[in-house]
Amino acid sequence: MTETIDHHRRRLVGAAATALAAAQFGFTGSAGAQAAPPAVKAGTNTSFGPLKQIDAGVLNVGYAEAGPPDGAPVVLLHGWPYDIYSYVDVAPLLAAAGYRVIIPYLRGYGTTRFLGPDTMRNGQPSALAADIIALMDALKIGQAILGGYDWGARTANIMAVLWPERVKAMVSVSGYLIGNQEAGKQPLPPKAELEWWYQFYFATERGRAGYEKYRHDFAKLIWQIASPKWAFDDATFDRSAAAFDNPDHVGITIHNYRWRLGLAEGEPKYDDLEKQLAKGPVITVPTITLEGDANGAPHPEPSAYAKKFTGKYAHRTITGGIGHNLPQEAPQAFAQAVVDVDGY
């Protein structure tokens, strides 16, 4: 599957026009649908409808919603340092196909807030997964298709392992991303270690202070490294960068990366979950994995994780200079994968 990105993205039509085009081109969400999505350009849409808020678990979660309220639920999860705007072009395509699309701000981003001042600002991956289960409970969603990349893909992977009955199917960028602290302690070859430079930076108090002071510049640098051929403009970046002004963003980010290296403790209530994840369990739910051909962020080769998916499975490499933020850079390819995995 190929998706060509117009680096001079135009914003000529809004979400309504995109939805109309989807209907005209027969992009539907029925089981087994294989129709090609309409030729929407990345960057066509610049906003969602009014955001919503709901209490869920330890959080008051901010989220965007699109599509009919009785549509099949799709929950789309963003990564670091990105936000819900990664899906600003995907959402109208899926909404036009009849899906109910939910795109939450993860803890530490945007309008999502902790309900209690004393709750640990915990960034460990199992906590993020528990957050989304709590959100689905609050929204009375029993089962959903999940889609994600980066932190979002890891969260979706964990949910598919720990709560498979809640996951109808999954689209996971960069494949199988479940890790554990013991694995995180193992040294990598020097080139691979170099790619994780920011993880070691965050292990220091200098790194925490630097990210606090320069979080917007830091995030822009990560965007440029992770997607070297994506010519995003300042307006696109600034829309997402506003999410990093969340008062817990730095704390969640630092804790996440320190936890991975075994330099920070998690919460005891997640210990049993972490023990299950430490075994490297297989994922049984139907899955399509995606990878951009120009992903500059650390990521495994598809051959390294294919056997981790024991349900119906397919992998797609998306060409055309597509980087780490695949749903925003290649919205058609991502939306099509959601429709196709629904047919599995």
PyMOL commands that set and color helices and strands:
alter all, ss='L'
color gray80, all
select helices_A, chain A and resi 15-24+84-87+90-96+125-138+151-162+164-166+181-184+190-195+197-202+205-226+234-245+249-260+268-277+302-308+326-329+331-342
alter helices_A, ss='H'
color red, helices_A
select strands_A, chain A and resi 52-56+59-66+72-77+99-104+113-114+144-148+167-173+287-292+313-318
alter strands_A, ss='S'
color yellow, strands_A
deselect
rebuild
show_as cartoon
